[in-house]
Amino acid sequence: MNDQSKLPPGREPLTSDWFAEQLGVSQQKVMGLTVENRSLKNRLGKVQARAEVLEELIMDVVADLREGVKDSEIDYRIGKVMQRLEFEDE
């Protein structure tokens, strides 16, 4: 009895070409996911750095408000930090 007789009707035995094709598709998916993962890690790093800058700015503004620093000086500091963040985004 050969292997084909054990298969359900309408089924053909799998070939090494089929396995090679499936492996190629899987490798392409893995490579795509690897590139996407790297991109997301880079974006995450940028977002975390930006969050740290903004957190520091908030603490500075709160301290300035408690110390009675002029609003115009606080606005200027906020503007400088925002310009720096916008420059880093480019």
Disulfide bonds with the S-S distance in Angstrom:
none
